[in-house]
Amino acid sequence: MPSDVCSAKVEETSDGMKTKLYASGKSLVFAITFEEYVEVDVSEEDLEEQMDVVFEPMKEILNTLLEELQTNTYKDAKIIFRIYNSDKTLLYEKVLK
């Protein structure tokens, strides 16, 4: 089986955010990038806690998708959830395996 699952990419821009969903190797990546500069005026720890609140509602859906991927074909699949600032600085990342 090739290392790249596929090269398909889904992008959407709405309300100043660009969302992108794509496959990279055995990973499915969901990335949110803010179109405008968002000043982060909190510590890294506080930012992590705030982003966990954003991530939590999606976690169940992503885990269900991951289980389906691992059951059907891609045993080593993982899902990566990332949030970037407008200057492409990675603000937050969670990996589901």
ABEGO torsion letter per residue (X at the ends): XBABABABBBBBBBGGBBBBBBBBEABBBBBBBBABBBBBABBAAAAAAAAAAAAAAAAAAAAAAAAAAAAAABAABBBBBBBBBAAGBBABBBBBX
